[in-house]
Amino acid sequence: MSTIIIVEARPLIRRSMVALLGEYYKNCSLIGVDDIDEFYTSVSLNRSDVIFLMINQISIENELSVIKKIKLQYPGASLVTYDQGAGFNMAFSYLKSGVHGYLTSDNDMEDLIKCVKIVSEGDHFVDPRHLDTVVDSLIKQNKLKRRVSQKHMTLTSRQHEVAVLLGQGMNASHIAEKLGLKISTISTVKTTIFTKLGIDNILKLKEMLEG
């Protein structure tokens, strides 16, 4: 590992991470950039580098697109996403898209250092305390897909995503904020999900996800 890049729009957090990581990785070059555009234009990567991408600044759909683009351009680099929210409800989506590590505001400095070490060695890092949440998310998505298939219907990836969050008890406004969408858009997606699955309330959706 020769370089650690931190893509974070907020100067205080970006500089703090550069300073903290610099105390542990004195032989590494630590670079902080404002956004993904600056990253593309000003950073030159090697295959062993680690990239920290702060998420929840744009919609999840765009974030996953950015992740895929980075993985395509720099297939050897290790990518870590940092979710500004607490909990690991979206970990599976990001790990599936190709990231090596997933951190949230639940994690501390020790977790950060451990994550860098593990991903720089080519392995994956998710806080062991939250692995059950990641596995549960995967199981719920698979159950939903199986039940939808039995009905000869298909939910889009966005509809799957919203359905899982609804099943976790999140309301439309929180989901809209989480995904970077309008509340009216979430309401429309929710109606479509109910129509496709032949249900009329969240309780039935939850039962279907957990059944």
Secondary structure as UniProt FT lines:
FT   STRAND          3..7
FT   HELIX           11..24
FT   TURN            26..27
FT   STRAND          29..33
FT   HELIX           36..42
FT   TURN            47..48
FT   STRAND          50..55
FT   HELIX           60..73
FT   TURN            75..76
FT   STRAND          78..83
FT   TURN            89..90
FT   HELIX           91..97
FT   STRAND          101..104
FT   TURN            105..106
FT   HELIX           109..120
FT   TURN            121..122
FT   STRAND          125..126
FT   HELIX           128..130
FT   HELIX           131..150
FT   TURN            151..152
FT   HELIX           157..167
FT   TURN            168..169
FT   HELIX           172..179
FT   HELIX           183..197
FT   HELIX           202..210
//
